[in-house]
Each structure stands twice: as structure tokens, then as C-alpha cells.
Amino acid sequence: MSGASAEATAAARPLPISETFRSLQGEGALAGVPSFFIRLSGCNLRCRWCDTPYASWSPESTPRTLESIVAEAQASGVRHVVLTGGEPMIFDAIGPLTRRLDEAGMHLTIETAGTVVRRPGEIACHLMSLSPKLANSTPLAGDPRDPSGSWRIRHEQRRWRPAVLQELLDAWPARQLKFVVTGPADLAEIDAMLEVLHGWRPEQVMLMPEGTSTPDPDAVAWVVRQCLDRGWRYCHRLHVELFGDTRGT
């Protein structure tokens, strides 16, 4: 199939959309910016603490055409669009979708675990938000959502793909590296990951405490200290602080 034919096929294929909504970006460098969120349903990982299980563990979706999604984004009244999931990078139609949003004058953030490569020319992106998954994300043995343990194995095999992450870092100068942390023991793993990767700057590294409620300051004081000492950024969940753990926010 030619490149043009593949493009047309991808563009014609409906995308499984979990939800779309207008809110404030809650995480990362653009926290607080009014944004239109497009949450795709489907993921190649199964994080133990996933806060959107309706897009991963038990995916719910409505098939949507690219035209309808772009039209809704344009009608939202904001110019920042966040593509999230699930894992948006696993869908071929993300290419034509992002390019159409870009042509419409939208600023695009893509939130991804960094396990799938999409290159400039294939997609449009103005901020690549990379969230490599640590060992704390792997489902525990006996998780009732994974009775056979097959997702535990697949998740552990897929969650850390340094060659893919490096290609994304090289391809997208506007990027951030966001790590979900559950305790100080995670720091050694983060250090080991960053030792393998190159080209990142300290101010692009973010630590975000895991949870679906606003953390107690005493519980995350160690995160603050590490950010101060290392020149990293503390990443809170503004949307949780403002709206609680609520869908569509």
C-alpha cells in the first residue's frame, strides 16, 4: 500500500474515543492552561494504579470520525488540545488527526508512556509528554483484574523501552519526562533510566506523586526535596485539586 493510500485508510478509520471535554490542563509544563482533551480508549499497558481504567483495564469507547473530533475541538473555544488515553500512540489514525488539528491552529500535547514511536511528518505535536512507567506500575500478583497474570507479564515486558524513548527524545525537542512516584525507593530506578537516556535537561524531568487525591504536604516532602536538589520539577495534579477524581475534568 502506498503512503497516500495508507494515510487515506487511517483517516477514514473511526477512532475509539473514551471521552472529550474542556478543562484546565492539570499536569506538566502547561498546568492551568485551558485545554480540550481527547481521550482515546485502548492501551498496550495495564498500570496497577491507573486512574483512567475505563480507557485501559475496561476500555469504554464511542467510534468517532476525525471530522467530528476536529469540529468539536474547534468549537471548544480553546486552542490547546491534549491527546491522552489509554495510549494514543498505538492508533494509526492519530497521524491524520494531529495534522488536521495542527492545520486548524491548535497547540497539541500528546501524553504517552513512550513505548511506541511516532515521528515528525507522521504526526504533529508541540509538546511530547513522556511518562515512562516505573516498576511501581506493574500489576501485583493476584490482581483480580488480571486473574491469569498475563497482563502482569506483558506490562513488565513493555513498560520500559529505552530505544523508543530515546528516539522520541531526539525527534521532539519540546518534551517533558514525567515520572509517577510512590516513594523514595523509586529514585534509584529513575536515576538508572536517566543514565541510559541522553539529551534531556533537568528542568524537563518531573516527579508526580501517585494518587487520586491531593497529597498531604508531609507525605510528599521528599519529592519536593529531590526536585530542589536536582533541579527537577514538582508535578501536581491541578485538576484533582480543583475537581476531585472526576471524569471529564
BALOBA-1460 file (C-alpha; in Angstrom, 3 decimals):
// residues 249
<rec num="1" residu="m" x="0.000" y="0.000" z="0.000"/>
<rec num="2" residu="s" x="1.367" y="3.433" z="-0.949"/>
<rec num="3" residu="g" x="1.916" y="6.148" z="1.637"/>
<rec num="4" residu="a" x="-1.048" y="8.111" z="0.330"/>
<rec num="5" residu="s" x="-3.297" y="5.036" z="0.429"/>
<rec num="6" residu="a" x="-2.222" y="4.174" z="3.964"/>
<rec num="7" residu="e" x="-2.893" y="7.763" z="5.023"/>
<rec num="8" residu="a" x="-6.364" y="7.704" z="3.485"/>
<rec num="9" residu="t" x="-7.146" y="4.384" z="5.144"/>
<rec num="10" residu="a" x="-6.046" y="5.651" z="8.563"/>
<rec num="11" residu="a" x="-8.002" y="8.898" z="8.150"/>
<rec num="12" residu="a" x="-11.174" y="7.029" z="7.235"/>
<rec num="13" residu="r" x="-10.993" y="4.722" z="10.249"/>
<rec num="14" residu="p" x="-13.053" y="5.882" z="13.266"/>
<rec num="15" residu="l" x="-11.147" y="6.376" z="16.497"/>
<rec num="16" residu="p" x="-12.304" y="4.758" z="19.771"/>
<rec num="17" residu="i" x="-12.936" y="7.794" z="21.949"/>
<rec num="18" residu="s" x="-13.467" y="7.351" z="25.664"/>
<rec num="19" residu="e" x="-14.330" y="10.998" z="26.328"/>
<rec num="20" residu="t" x="-13.788" y="14.549" z="25.138"/>
<rec num="21" residu="f" x="-14.074" y="17.591" z="27.369"/>
<rec num="22" residu="r" x="-12.848" y="21.109" z="28.042"/>
<rec num="23" residu="s" x="-10.946" y="21.735" z="31.243"/>
<rec num="24" residu="l" x="-7.678" y="23.083" z="32.612"/>
<rec num="25" residu="q" x="-4.568" y="21.063" z="31.906"/>
<rec num="26" residu="g" x="-3.789" y="19.555" z="35.292"/>
<rec num="27" residu="e" x="-0.266" y="18.207" z="34.830"/>
<rec num="28" residu="g" x="3.088" y="19.199" z="33.430"/>
<rec num="29" residu="a" x="4.559" y="22.344" z="31.940"/>
<rec num="30" residu="l" x="1.188" y="23.665" z="30.751"/>
<rec num="31" residu="a" x="-0.716" y="23.109" z="34.002"/>
<rec num="32" residu="g" x="-3.514" y="25.625" z="34.315"/>
<rec num="33" residu="v" x="-3.898" y="26.221" z="30.561"/>
<rec num="34" residu="p" x="-7.490" y="25.901" z="29.230"/>
<rec num="35" residu="s" x="-7.432" y="22.799" z="27.041"/>
<rec num="36" residu="f" x="-9.629" y="20.462" z="25.032"/>
<rec num="37" residu="f" x="-8.994" y="16.832" z="25.966"/>
<rec num="38" residu="i" x="-9.339" y="13.904" z="23.585"/>
<rec num="39" residu="r" x="-9.065" y="10.624" z="25.495"/>
<rec num="40" residu="l" x="-8.575" y="7.578" z="23.295"/>
<rec num="41" residu="s" x="-9.670" y="4.230" z="24.664"/>
<rec num="42" residu="g" x="-7.191" y="1.375" z="24.483"/>
<rec num="43" residu="c" x="-3.731" y="0.799" z="25.928"/>
<rec num="44" residu="n" x="-0.784" y="-1.538" z="25.491"/>
<rec num="45" residu="l" x="-0.053" y="-1.387" z="29.248"/>
<rec num="46" residu="r" x="-2.055" y="-2.036" z="32.407"/>
<rec num="47" residu="c" x="-0.747" y="0.162" z="35.218"/>
<rec num="48" residu="r" x="-1.610" y="-1.090" z="38.683"/>
<rec num="49" residu="w" x="-2.649" y="2.392" z="39.818"/>
<rec num="50" residu="c" x="-4.197" y="3.598" z="36.522"/>
<rec num="51" residu="d" x="-6.579" y="6.484" z="37.228"/>
<rec num="52" residu="t" x="-8.471" y="6.036" z="33.931"/>
<rec num="53" residu="p" x="-9.294" y="2.298" z="33.926"/>
<rec num="54" residu="y" x="-12.209" y="2.992" z="31.584"/>
<rec num="55" residu="a" x="-9.581" y="3.624" z="28.883"/>
<rec num="56" residu="s" x="-7.313" y="0.683" z="29.730"/>
<rec num="57" residu="w" x="-8.391" y="-2.109" z="32.077"/>
<rec num="58" residu="s" x="-12.048" y="-1.954" z="30.987"/>
<rec num="59" residu="p" x="-11.991" y="0.191" z="27.839"/>
<rec num="60" residu="e" x="-15.170" y="2.064" z="27.027"/>
<rec num="61" residu="s" x="-15.420" y="3.924" z="23.745"/>
<rec num="62" residu="t" x="-17.567" y="5.527" z="21.089"/>
<rec num="63" residu="p" x="-16.351" y="5.359" z="17.467"/>
<rec num="64" residu="r" x="-15.763" y="8.915" z="16.254"/>
<rec num="65" residu="t" x="-14.742" y="10.249" z="12.854"/>
<rec num="66" residu="l" x="-11.763" y="12.558" z="12.595"/>
<rec num="67" residu="e" x="-14.016" y="15.271" z="11.191"/>
<rec num="68" residu="s" x="-16.323" y="15.202" z="14.212"/>
<rec num="69" residu="i" x="-13.425" y="15.298" z="16.677"/>
<rec num="70" residu="v" x="-11.713" y="18.226" z="14.948"/>
<rec num="71" residu="a" x="-15.002" y="20.119" z="14.684"/>
<rec num="72" residu="e" x="-15.648" y="19.667" z="18.417"/>
<rec num="73" residu="a" x="-12.133" y="20.806" z="19.270"/>
<rec num="74" residu="q" x="-12.568" y="23.941" z="17.146"/>
<rec num="75" residu="a" x="-15.930" y="24.658" z="18.757"/>
<rec num="76" residu="s" x="-14.481" y="24.338" z="22.276"/>
<rec num="77" residu="g" x="-13.182" y="27.911" z="22.240"/>
<rec num="78" residu="v" x="-9.659" y="26.946" z="23.362"/>
<rec num="79" residu="r" x="-6.558" y="26.416" z="21.236"/>
<rec num="80" residu="h" x="-4.690" y="23.856" z="23.344"/>
<rec num="81" residu="v" x="-5.541" y="20.206" z="22.681"/>
<rec num="82" residu="v" x="-4.367" y="17.278" z="24.813"/>
<rec num="83" residu="l" x="-4.369" y="13.807" z="23.270"/>
<rec num="84" residu="t" x="-4.328" y="11.243" z="26.036"/>
<rec num="85" residu="g" x="-5.579" y="7.773" z="26.865"/>
<rec num="86" residu="g" x="-5.110" y="4.970" z="27.333"/>
<rec num="87" residu="e" x="-2.200" y="5.174" z="24.958"/>
<rec num="88" residu="p" x="-2.904" y="7.446" z="21.974"/>
<rec num="89" residu="m" x="0.254" y="6.460" z="20.099"/>
<rec num="90" residu="i" x="-0.990" y="2.927" z="19.312"/>
<rec num="91" residu="f" x="-3.589" y="4.241" z="16.841"/>
<rec num="92" residu="d" x="-2.534" y="4.888" z="13.227"/>
<rec num="93" residu="a" x="-5.279" y="7.499" z="12.820"/>
<rec num="94" residu="i" x="-3.509" y="9.729" z="15.338"/>
<rec num="95" residu="g" x="-1.390" y="10.911" z="12.404"/>
<rec num="96" residu="p" x="-4.132" y="12.484" z="10.299"/>
<rec num="97" residu="l" x="-5.965" y="13.618" z="13.441"/>
<rec num="98" residu="t" x="-2.986" y="15.566" z="14.795"/>
<rec num="99" residu="r" x="-2.181" y="17.084" z="11.430"/>
<rec num="100" residu="r" x="-5.751" y="18.300" z="10.989"/>
<rec num="101" residu="l" x="-5.758" y="19.796" z="14.478"/>
<rec num="102" residu="d" x="-2.428" y="21.464" z="13.737"/>
<rec num="103" residu="e" x="-3.784" y="22.873" z="10.455"/>
<rec num="104" residu="a" x="-6.725" y="24.254" z="12.450"/>
<rec num="105" residu="g" x="-4.255" y="26.271" z="14.551"/>
<rec num="106" residu="m" x="-4.335" y="24.080" z="17.664"/>
<rec num="107" residu="h" x="-1.392" y="23.558" z="20.032"/>
<rec num="108" residu="l" x="-1.032" y="19.812" z="20.642"/>
<rec num="109" residu="t" x="0.220" y="17.940" z="23.691"/>
<rec num="110" residu="i" x="0.463" y="14.163" z="23.376"/>
<rec num="111" residu="e" x="0.565" y="12.205" z="26.624"/>
<rec num="112" residu="t" x="2.284" y="8.849" z="26.160"/>
<rec num="113" residu="a" x="4.167" y="6.181" z="28.084"/>
<rec num="114" residu="g" x="6.894" y="6.320" z="25.445"/>
<rec num="115" residu="t" x="6.618" y="2.736" z="24.202"/>
<rec num="116" residu="v" x="5.585" y="3.488" z="20.583"/>
<rec num="117" residu="v" x="7.473" y="5.676" z="18.100"/>
<rec num="118" residu="r" x="5.674" y="8.291" z="16.018"/>
<rec num="119" residu="r" x="7.939" y="10.608" z="14.058"/>
<rec num="120" residu="p" x="7.706" y="14.214" z="12.798"/>
<rec num="121" residu="g" x="5.959" y="14.095" z="9.448"/>
<rec num="122" residu="e" x="3.874" y="11.196" z="10.706"/>
<rec num="123" residu="i" x="2.196" y="13.192" z="13.467"/>
<rec num="124" residu="a" x="2.027" y="16.810" z="14.597"/>
<rec num="125" residu="c" x="2.964" y="17.573" z="18.200"/>
<rec num="126" residu="h" x="4.041" y="20.729" z="20.026"/>
<rec num="127" residu="l" x="4.719" y="19.145" z="23.439"/>
<rec num="128" residu="m" x="5.585" y="15.465" z="23.781"/>
<rec num="129" residu="s" x="4.715" y="14.461" z="27.343"/>
<rec num="130" residu="l" x="6.624" y="11.245" z="28.050"/>
<rec num="131" residu="s" x="5.702" y="9.238" z="31.136"/>
<rec num="132" residu="p" x="7.975" y="6.172" z="31.391"/>
<rec num="133" residu="k" x="6.429" y="3.630" z="33.707"/>
<rec num="134" residu="l" x="8.388" y="2.504" z="36.750"/>
<rec num="135" residu="a" x="8.232" y="-0.907" z="38.417"/>
<rec num="136" residu="n" x="5.623" y="0.553" z="40.769"/>
<rec num="137" residu="s" x="3.168" y="0.469" z="37.852"/>
<rec num="138" residu="t" x="3.289" y="-3.296" z="37.261"/>
<rec num="139" residu="p" x="0.137" y="-5.148" z="38.390"/>
<rec num="140" residu="l" x="0.598" y="-7.173" z="41.540"/>
<rec num="141" residu="a" x="0.290" y="-10.930" z="41.556"/>
<rec num="142" residu="g" x="-3.306" y="-11.816" z="42.351"/>
<rec num="143" residu="d" x="-4.799" y="-8.619" z="40.932"/>
<rec num="144" residu="p" x="-8.474" y="-9.567" z="40.336"/>
<rec num="145" residu="r" x="-8.425" y="-7.615" z="37.062"/>
<rec num="146" residu="d" x="-5.693" y="-9.948" z="35.822"/>
<rec num="147" residu="p" x="-6.554" y="-13.425" z="37.131"/>
<rec num="148" residu="s" x="-4.216" y="-15.258" z="34.729"/>
<rec num="149" residu="g" x="-1.309" y="-12.884" z="35.341"/>
<rec num="150" residu="s" x="-0.866" y="-12.363" z="31.603"/>
<rec num="151" residu="w" x="-1.130" y="-8.574" z="31.800"/>
<rec num="152" residu="r" x="1.409" y="-8.510" z="34.615"/>
<rec num="153" residu="i" x="3.895" y="-10.241" z="32.280"/>
<rec num="154" residu="r" x="3.058" y="-8.115" z="29.221"/>
<rec num="155" residu="h" x="3.154" y="-4.871" z="31.164"/>
<rec num="156" residu="e" x="6.576" y="-5.630" z="32.631"/>
<rec num="157" residu="q" x="7.911" y="-6.565" z="29.183"/>
<rec num="158" residu="r" x="6.606" y="-3.382" z="27.545"/>
<rec num="159" residu="r" x="6.745" y="-0.574" z="30.095"/>
<rec num="160" residu="w" x="10.416" y="0.419" z="29.646"/>
<rec num="161" residu="r" x="11.672" y="0.693" z="26.068"/>
<rec num="162" residu="p" x="14.760" y="2.923" z="26.197"/>
<rec num="163" residu="a" x="15.439" y="2.831" z="22.441"/>
<rec num="164" residu="v" x="11.907" y="4.059" z="21.745"/>
<rec num="165" residu="l" x="12.142" y="6.755" z="24.401"/>
<rec num="166" residu="q" x="15.467" y="7.949" z="23.045"/>
<rec num="167" residu="e" x="14.064" y="8.192" z="19.533"/>
<rec num="168" residu="l" x="11.154" y="10.256" z="20.840"/>
<rec num="169" residu="l" x="13.515" y="12.489" z="22.827"/>
<rec num="170" residu="d" x="15.653" y="13.030" z="19.734"/>
<rec num="171" residu="a" x="12.655" y="13.708" z="17.485"/>
<rec num="172" residu="w" x="10.722" y="16.109" z="19.714"/>
<rec num="173" residu="p" x="12.763" y="18.975" z="21.291"/>
<rec num="174" residu="a" x="9.680" y="20.229" z="23.154"/>
<rec num="175" residu="r" x="9.221" y="17.411" z="25.628"/>
<rec num="176" residu="q" x="8.852" y="16.579" z="29.279"/>
<rec num="177" residu="l" x="9.710" y="13.420" z="31.230"/>
<rec num="178" residu="k" x="7.097" y="12.749" z="33.878"/>
<rec num="179" residu="f" x="7.609" y="10.004" z="36.461"/>
<rec num="180" residu="v" x="4.808" y="8.802" z="38.748"/>
<rec num="181" residu="v" x="6.386" y="8.051" z="42.115"/>
<rec num="182" residu="t" x="5.084" y="6.125" z="45.109"/>
<rec num="183" residu="g" x="8.057" y="6.520" z="47.462"/>
<rec num="184" residu="p" x="11.776" y="7.348" z="47.763"/>
<rec num="185" residu="a" x="12.693" y="3.835" z="46.602"/>
<rec num="186" residu="d" x="11.628" y="4.867" z="43.082"/>
<rec num="187" residu="l" x="14.536" y="7.311" z="42.792"/>
<rec num="188" residu="a" x="17.163" y="4.655" z="42.100"/>
<rec num="189" residu="e" x="15.113" y="3.364" z="39.161"/>
<rec num="190" residu="i" x="14.608" y="6.888" z="37.787"/>
<rec num="191" residu="d" x="18.344" y="7.571" z="38.057"/>
<rec num="192" residu="a" x="19.076" y="4.334" z="36.190"/>
<rec num="193" residu="m" x="16.638" y="5.258" z="33.425"/>
<rec num="194" residu="l" x="18.028" y="8.766" z="33.030"/>
<rec num="195" residu="e" x="21.561" y="7.359" z="32.942"/>
<rec num="196" residu="v" x="20.610" y="5.394" z="29.817"/>
<rec num="197" residu="l" x="18.857" y="8.306" z="28.102"/>
<rec num="198" residu="h" x="20.638" y="11.401" z="26.814"/>
<rec num="199" residu="g" x="19.705" y="14.856" z="25.566"/>
<rec num="200" residu="w" x="17.248" y="15.678" z="28.362"/>
<rec num="201" residu="r" x="17.619" y="18.678" z="30.674"/>
<rec num="202" residu="p" x="16.933" y="18.636" z="34.430"/>
<rec num="203" residu="e" x="14.062" y="21.108" z="34.116"/>
<rec num="204" residu="q" x="12.322" y="18.665" z="31.759"/>
<rec num="205" residu="v" x="12.193" y="15.955" z="34.464"/>
<rec num="206" residu="m" x="9.051" y="15.947" z="36.606"/>
<rec num="207" residu="l" x="8.095" y="13.928" z="39.663"/>
<rec num="208" residu="m" x="4.374" y="13.391" z="40.246"/>
<rec num="209" residu="p" x="3.169" y="11.668" z="43.426"/>
<rec num="210" residu="e" x="0.826" y="8.776" z="42.661"/>
<rec num="211" residu="g" x="-2.751" y="9.072" z="43.865"/>
<rec num="212" residu="t" x="-6.230" y="10.305" z="43.070"/>
<rec num="213" residu="s" x="-6.449" y="12.922" z="45.817"/>
<rec num="214" residu="t" x="-4.403" y="15.974" z="46.753"/>
<rec num="215" residu="p" x="-1.412" y="14.606" z="48.700"/>
<rec num="216" residu="d" x="-0.612" y="15.677" z="52.226"/>
<rec num="217" residu="p" x="2.426" y="18.022" z="52.142"/>
<rec num="218" residu="d" x="4.271" y="15.951" z="54.752"/>
<rec num="219" residu="a" x="3.828" y="12.791" z="52.660"/>
<rec num="220" residu="v" x="5.491" y="14.320" z="49.606"/>
<rec num="221" residu="a" x="8.144" y="16.449" z="51.310"/>
<rec num="222" residu="w" x="10.773" y="14.017" z="49.986"/>
<rec num="223" residu="v" x="9.608" y="14.742" z="46.410"/>
<rec num="224" residu="v" x="9.986" y="18.468" z="46.985"/>
<rec num="225" residu="r" x="13.495" y="17.997" z="48.394"/>
<rec num="226" residu="q" x="14.579" y="15.909" z="45.418"/>
<rec num="227" residu="c" x="13.240" y="18.490" z="42.959"/>
<rec num="228" residu="l" x="15.083" y="21.274" z="44.774"/>
<rec num="229" residu="d" x="18.326" y="19.307" z="44.962"/>
<rec num="230" residu="r" x="18.285" y="18.034" z="41.384"/>
<rec num="231" residu="g" x="16.723" y="20.959" z="39.517"/>
<rec num="232" residu="w" x="13.717" y="18.800" z="38.586"/>
<rec num="233" residu="r" x="10.097" y="19.969" z="38.680"/>
<rec num="234" residu="y" x="7.353" y="19.017" z="41.097"/>
<rec num="235" residu="c" x="4.294" y="17.938" z="39.137"/>
<rec num="236" residu="h" x="0.997" y="18.134" z="40.969"/>
<rec num="237" residu="r" x="-2.449" y="17.196" z="39.676"/>
<rec num="238" residu="l" x="-4.213" y="20.541" z="39.480"/>
<rec num="239" residu="h" x="-7.393" y="19.010" z="38.096"/>
<rec num="240" residu="v" x="-7.665" y="16.708" z="41.138"/>
<rec num="241" residu="e" x="-7.140" y="19.672" z="43.450"/>
<rec num="242" residu="l" x="-9.860" y="21.664" z="41.668"/>
<rec num="243" residu="f" x="-12.409" y="18.987" z="40.744"/>
<rec num="244" residu="g" x="-11.541" y="15.812" z="42.632"/>
<rec num="245" residu="d" x="-11.077" y="12.420" z="40.984"/>
<rec num="246" residu="t" x="-13.863" y="13.031" z="38.471"/>
<rec num="247" residu="r" x="-14.245" y="12.044" z="34.829"/>
<rec num="248" residu="g" x="-14.420" y="14.851" z="32.316"/>
<rec num="249" residu="t" x="-12.050" y="17.141" z="34.227"/>
